[in-house]
Amino acid sequence: MKKIGILFGMENTFPHAFVDRINKKNVKGISAEAVQIGSVQQAVPTDYAVIVDRISQDVPFYRAYLKNAALMGTAVVNNPFWWSADEKFFNNCLAETIGVPVPKTVLLPSKERPTDTTETSFRNLKFPMDWHQMFDYVGFPAYMKPHSGGGWKSVYRVTDPQDLWVKHEETGQLVMMLQEEIVFDDYFRCYCIGQKDVRIMPYEPRNPHHLRYASTMKASGPAGEKLLATIHDYVLRLNKALGYDFNTVEFAVRDGVPYAIDFCNPAPDADIYSVGQDNFEWVVEAASNMAIERALAQEPGKNNLTWGTFIHTSAANLPYTNLVKGDTAKGSAKKSASGPAAAPVKKAKAAAPVAKSTAAAPEKPAARSSKKNSK
């Protein structure tokens, strides 16, 4: 019997529905349960063929447990090694190489020096930095946010350089990004499961959390169909390049162009009370099918992780532009990164969009007016 486990924290609706759905499918040789950890000994396999991780980003003990489990043959979703290295600024850089539009973005040094560093630790940093060049590139208003992290924590809207300096004082040792503001016509949040099933959901990030999915898509007709097809393509490009099997991608649409705003959400919200019944049903079904496929394909004692085309291409020393087509070393893109093809499992129904939208910082330069973003 192969066991599928789910590792989770405070969330209640998705984990239990996920376990129940898998067990109700009665796939021969497959069962599901909440992960149970009694002790963690190095180089000892777990009881699980697959573990779906929903909490290790907040619990370092769990992250170490998952890496050991993966090394010994468990298929961990999402890959704990890549997730430990991933961050938003790199993701933006990668998006540009695979042809996905992103807002203009620059990286800012932390306001406070990291612990156990001194002024001499920053002799490679120009002083002062070319703040004016960065401000002119990004424009104002803009958003300042951590280069790594999520949950809308420490996100600031800044209107000019002086406003940025005031808010930057609050960021401590966080490394921040300064990002172009996209004044959007439409906004979408998209589930991507198993790098193949996509659910495009109109989303309004300015609403209270429980009302963010209660919005309406504004684009319609041929233009709306073209927009949705483009978003679907971009979602798959990003997740195949990053190697995520359970993720969400957010897009802000300006003048018909979808800009990827946030696509590093490997433990995305799946609570029925925020995403709504229809979206909840879709993600439970898609995630259950994906986990069963991974369990059937899992080979004990082998590497059963998913690695993105970015890693494969880099290892093969191929141009990053090959990522657009998903090329990998020696044609391995044609094979599953998690092992041989799994026995067929009923797929989640194709998702139609829901019909609702929408370092101690260097010396500050003298204040000057900054040009506005071109809209």
N, C-alpha and C positions, 0 to 999 in steps of 0.2 A: 504494500500500500504506500503510495506517494502522498505526502502531506503538504498542503499549501497553508502557510501561516500568514497572518497579518499582524504587524507590529504597530501599535497606535497608542495615543495618549488620551486626551480629554474628549475627543469626538465620540459620539455615540451611534449615530444613525448609519453611516456608511459601513464601518467595520463589521457590524452584526449582519447587515443586509448582504454584504459581500460573502461572508461565511455561509449564511443560509442559502444563498443563491447557488453557490458551488455544490453544496451538499444535496440540494434538491435536484440538481441535474443528473445525479446518480451515474456519473462517468465511472466506468469500471476501473478500480485501482486508484481512485483519487478521492481525497477527503480534505476538508478545510477546518481550521480552528484559529483562535487567537494564539499567538506565539507565547510559549511558556519558557522562561529562562531560569534554570535552577543554579547552574554554575557555568562558567566560561573558562575552558582550559585550552591552551594554545594547541593548534593543529588537530583538534578533535572535531569531527563533523557534527552538525546538528541533526535533528530528526526531520528536517524540512527539505523537500525538493525545491520549493519556491517560498520566498518570504517577500511580501509586499510591505514596504517600509513607509510609514506615515508619520514618524515621530523623531527619527534619529538626528534630524537637523537641530533639535533642541536638547538632545541627550547624548553627550559624547560617549558614555558607556555603551549605549546601543550602537553607535556608529562603529566602535571597535569590535563589538560582537558580530556585526554584519560583515565586516571585512574578513574576519576569521572564518565565518560561515561561507562566504563567497570563495575564499581560497580553497576550502575543502569540498566545494562542489555545489553549494546551494545557488540557485538562480535568484539573485536579489534584485528586486524592482523598487527603486531605480539603482543602477550601478553605484555602490557606495564610494568606490575609488574616484570615479569621475565627479560625482556630486561634491566630494570634498575639495576638488580642485576648481570647480566651476564658479564663475562670478559674472555679474552683469556687464561689466565693461568689456571683458573678453567676448561675451556673447554678442555684444554689439559689433565688435570687430569682425567676428566670424560671420555675422549676418551680412555684412557688406561684401565679404568674399564670395558668398553664395547667391548674391543678387536679391536680397530681401531689404527693402527700404527701412531705415531706422532714423530717429532724430539725430541731428548734429550733437555730438557729445565729446566732452573733454574730461580728463581725470585731474582731480585736485589733491594736493598733499594734505595730510591731516593737520588740523589746527594744533593739536598737542603732539609732541614727539612720542613715539612708542616707548613703553617701559624699557628701561635699561639701555636707552640710546642717549647720545649727547649731541651737541652742535656739530662735532667733528664727524658724526655718523652721516651727515648730509653734505659732505664736500663735493659730491657729484651733482648737487642740485643748484642750478643757476640762481643767482640772487641779484636783483629781484627777478622772479619769473615774468614771462611776457603775458601779463594779465590782459592787457589791452587786446592783444592778438586773439586770445581765447574768447574774450567777451564779444569781439566783433564777429568771430566765427559762429558762436552759438546764438548771440542776440538776447535781448530781454523783451518781455518776461521770459523766465526760464525756470526749470525745476532743478533743485539740488537734492540728491538722494545718495544713500550709501552704494558703493560699487559692489558690495556683497551683502545679501540679506533680503528680507521680504516683509510681507504683512503691512506695507505702507508705514513702516517705522522710520522716523527721522527723515521724512520727506518734506521739503520746503518749496514753496513757490517764491521766487525772488524777482523783484521788479527792476532792480538796478544794482550797480556795484556796491553802493552803501548798504542796501538791504541785504545783499549777500554777506558782507563782512559781519553784520550784526548777527545773522543767523548761523554763520560759520562758527562763531564763538561758542555755540551750544553743542558742537559736534564732537568735541573731545578728540579721541584717537581714531575716529572713523575716517576712512578714506572715502571721499565723496566724488560723485560725478556731477558735472553741470551739463544739463541737457535742454536742448531746444524745446520750447513749448509748442505742441501741436494743437491748434484750435480745431477741434474735430467736428465733422458733420455726423458721423456714425462712430460707434465704438463697439467692439466685439471681444468676447472672451471665448476661447476655443479649447475644448478638451482634445487631447490626442492620446489614444490608447494603442499600444503595440505598434506604433509608427505606421498605422494604416487606417484606423477608425478615427474620424474627426467629427466633432460636434460643435457647430458654430452657433454661439449664443449672443444675441444683442445684449448689451451690458451698459449700465450707466454708473461709472465710478464716483460720480458726485452725489449719488443718492445715499441714504443710510444703508448700512450693510444688508439688511433684510429686504431692501427694495431695489437692489442694484440689477437684478435680472428682470425687473418689471419695467421694461423699456421697449421701445418700438424701433425697428429698422426703418430708416428714412429712405434709403435708396430703393428704387423699384424698377420694374420692367427690365429691358436688356442690360441697362447699366448696373442694376442690382444683381442680376445673374452673373455678369462678368466680374463684379466685385467679389461675390461669394466664391466663384471659381478661383480667383487669384488668391484669396485668403486661404482657401483649402490647400492650394499648391504651396504657399509660403509656410503653412503649419507643418506640412510633411517635410519640406526642405530643412527647416530648423531642427525638428526632432530627429531626423535621420542623421544630420550632421553632429548633433550633440549626443545621440545615443540614448535618448530618454524614451521609456515605454509607458510612462504615466506622467503627463505634464499638461499645463495650460499655457496658452499664448494669448496675449492681449494686443489688439490692433486699434489705433486711432486713425480714422479715415479723414483725410483733408484733401479737398478737390479731387475726390475719386481715387486717391492713392492711399492704400493701407500701410501705415507705419507700425512696425513691431515695437511695442512699448515695453513689454515685460514678458519674457519667455523663459524664465528660470524659476518655475513653480513645480518642482518634482514631488511635492506633497500638497496638491491643490485642494481648495475647499470642495468638499463633496457632500456637505450637510443638506439634508432634505429641506430644512427650514430656511436656508439661504438660496440654494440653487433652484428650488421648486420641484414638484413631483415629476414632471416629464424629464427634466435634465437628470434628476436623481436616478430614475429608472434606467435611463440610457447608460449612465456611467457605471452603475452596478452591473448591468448585463455585459457591457463591453469589457470591464475590468475582470469579471469572472471568466469570460471566454479567453481573454489573454492569459490569465494565470493558469488555466487548465492547459492551454497550448504549451506554455513554458514548462509545466510539470511533465507533460507527455514527452517533450523533447529533452528534458534534463538527463544528463549522463553523470552518475555518481563519480566523484573524484576528479571531474574535469572542470574546465573553465566554462561555466554556463551563463556568464554575464553578457549583457549587450554593450557593445562598444560602437560609438558613432563613427561615421565616415571620416570625420576630422582626424581621429586617431589612426584609422586604417591608412588614410592617405598620407599622413605625416610619417608613419612607419615605413611606407613604401617610397618616401621621398618624392611624391608626385606633386604637381602644382595644386594649390588650394582651390583653384578654379574648377578642378575635377569634382569638387564637392557638390556643385550644382546638379550634376547628373548622378551623384551618389557613387562615383567610381571608387574602388578600393583596391588594396594590394592584390595583384594577381587575380583580378576578377572575382574576389571573394564577396562582392556585393550581391552576387546571385545566390549566396548561401545565407541561411539564418545565422546571425551572430551568436545565437544561443544554442545552436546545435542542429541536428537534422530536422527535416520537416516534420511537424507534428501531425497526428491524426486529426482529421477534420472535426471542427467543433462549430456549432451553429454560430454564425457571426451576428454581432449587434446590428440592428437595422440601420441602414445608412441615415445619417443625421441631416434632416432638413433643418435650416435655421429656425429657431423659435420666432414667431412673428411678433416679436417685441424688441426695441433698441436700447439701443444705446449707451605730522611733521611739523613741526611748528610752521605755520603758514608764513611764506615769505612776506616781505614788506608790502603793504597795500599801495597801489599806485594812486596818484592824485585823482580825485573824482572827475569824471568827465562823462558827458552824455554818450550813451551807447545806441547804435542804430537798432531799430526795431526789426524783428524777424519779417522777412517777406512772406506773405501769406498766400 
